[in-house]
Amino acid sequence: MASRTVHALLPYAFDTLNMQRVEIVVAQGNLPSEAVARRCGAEFECIAKNRLQLHGKAVAASVFAITP
């Protein structure tokens, strides 16, 4: 379901909003969400330290990007 949602939103992001980049940011270790990003064609770019807040604590996150 998550992959279908991302695929449905990408044409809107690129064609309607004229975005040049869509990022998927996932808490490090969240393997199911990382798998969704990869299935949608997102490329892994980096691990960003203190990128997200999870339960009141800063955590590292995997950053994926999709470009048109």
C-alpha positions in Angstrom: 0.0 0.0 0.0 2.8 2.5 0.9 4.5 1.9 -2.5 1.3 2.5 -4.4 0.8 5.7 -2.5 4.3 7.0 -3.4 3.8 6.0 -7.0 0.5 7.8 -7.1 2.0 11.0 -5.6 5.1 11.2 -7.8 3.4 12.5 -11.0 1.7 15.2 -8.9 5.0 16.2 -7.3 6.9 16.4 -10.6 4.3 17.4 -13.2 1.9 19.6 -11.2 4.2 21.1 -8.5 7.3 21.0 -10.8 9.4 19.6 -8.0 12.9 18.5 -8.9 13.4 16.2 -6.0 11.3 14.1 -3.6 13.0 12.8 -0.5 12.0 9.9 1.6 13.6 10.2 5.1 13.5 7.0 7.2 14.7 6.5 10.8 17.8 4.3 10.6 17.0 0.7 11.1 13.4 1.0 9.8 13.9 -1.7 7.2 10.3 -2.0 6.0 10.2 1.8 5.2 13.7 1.6 3.5 12.3 -1.2 1.4 9.4 1.0 0.3 11.8 3.7 -0.7 13.9 1.3 -2.8 10.8 -0.3 -4.4 9.7 3.2 -5.5 13.0 3.8 -7.3 14.5 6.1 -4.7 18.3 6.2 -4.5 20.0 6.0 -1.1 22.1 9.1 -0.6 23.3 9.2 3.0 22.8 8.7 6.7 22.0 12.1 8.3 22.9 12.4 12.0 20.1 13.8 14.2 17.8 14.1 11.2 14.6 13.0 12.9 12.9 13.2 16.3 11.7 9.9 17.6 10.1 9.6 21.0 11.6 13.0 22.0 15.1 11.9 20.9 17.2 12.9 17.9 18.0 9.9 15.7 19.9 9.3 12.5 18.0 8.7 9.3 18.6 7.2 5.9 17.9 9.8 3.2 16.6 8.5 -0.2 15.8 10.7 -3.2 13.7 10.4 -6.3 14.3 12.8 -9.2 12.4 13.1 -12.5 
